[in-house]
Amino acid sequence: MLLAATMIGCGSTESNQPAGGDAGSDSVGLAEESRHAPAESAPETADKRTVLFVGTSLTAGLGLPQSQSFPLLIERRIEEAGLPFRVVNAGVSGETSAGALRRIDWLTRQPFDVVVLETGANDMLRGIEPQATERNIQEIIDRLRRAKPDVVIVLAGMLALPNMGEAYAREFEAIYPRLAERNGLPFVPFLLEGVGGERSLNQEDGIHPNAEGHRIIAETVWRVLEPVLVAGGQGETGA
């Protein structure tokens, strides 16, 4: 199951600098404005609030039509439930936590009420110190809250590859529950639960989820996100 974490590192040579480091090059085949721009979503409606998905190739739905990515599948669930929210998919393939931090100020200029945050697995693949990853994610959370004091942030966790070693895996995997508890965040313990390492749920490369894999991821996230949206997306609901 853990092997599927490699899906997030494909097709990118992004700089691995933590917060405060050189921005480097994201090299994801996108112009700067395209890299920052939120992906497609339903047309903006005045009476709808926004769920912003910030993440890597998992969130972006690399290799699939946008409509089959798990954020857009969740938007369908939102519509079926009659909840007054729309989805914006701001996933960028290959992004590290440092990359997410570099663009978070731009993203906070957009309207949103709930954020689903998925980042850090590329840090693990590059062997970045877990302490640096944790600092970056904490700073992302802090900036989101400074920009939008009432925002609800749902944190998605990730597991480490076995070949990273037991000590590294222990430190890396502890990042997410610790951040969720410290900041009172609704928490998805493992985004790839039931999908990672399952050949039938991934594309031909064996590392990016296929349409069925994204459907399972959508259900995993929806179990945590639905209560947040039913509550109106106001304030923190706790981990």
MONORJO-V587628 format. One record per backbone hydrogen bond with DSSP energy under -1.0 kcal/mol. NH is the residue of the N-H (numbers start at 1). CO is the residue of the C=O. If there is no record, write none. Layout:
[[NH	CO] [NH	CO]]
This chain:
[[4	1] [5	2] [6	3] [7	4] [8	5] [9	6] [21	18] [35	31] [36	32] [37	33] [39	89] [48	45] [49	84] [51	86] [52	114] [53	88] [54	116] [60	56] [61	57] [62	57] [64	61] [68	65] [69	66] [73	69] [74	70] [75	71] [76	72] [77	73] [78	74] [79	75] [80	76] [81	77] [83	78] [85	83] [86	49] [88	51] [90	53] [92	55] [95	92] [100	96] [101	97] [102	98] [103	99] [107	103] [108	104] [109	106] [110	107] [113	50] [114	50] [115	152] [116	52] [117	154] [118	54] [124	120] [125	121] [126	122] [127	124] [128	123] [132	129] [133	129] [134	130] [135	131] [136	132] [137	133] [138	134] [139	135] [140	136] [141	137] [142	138] [143	139] [144	140] [145	141] [146	142] [147	143] [148	144] [151	148] [152	113] [154	115] [155	186] [156	117] [157	188] [164	161] [165	162] [169	165] [170	166] [171	167] [172	168] [173	169] [174	170] [175	172] [178	174] [179	175] [180	176] [181	177] [182	178] [183	179] [185	180] [188	155] [191	157] [193	190] [195	192] [196	192] [198	195] [201	198] [202	199] [203	208] [206	203] [210	201] [214	210] [215	211] [216	212] [217	213] [218	214] [219	215] [220	216] [221	217] [222	218] [223	219] [224	221] [225	221] [226	222] [229	225] [230	226] [231	227] [232	229] [233	228] [235	150] [238	184]]
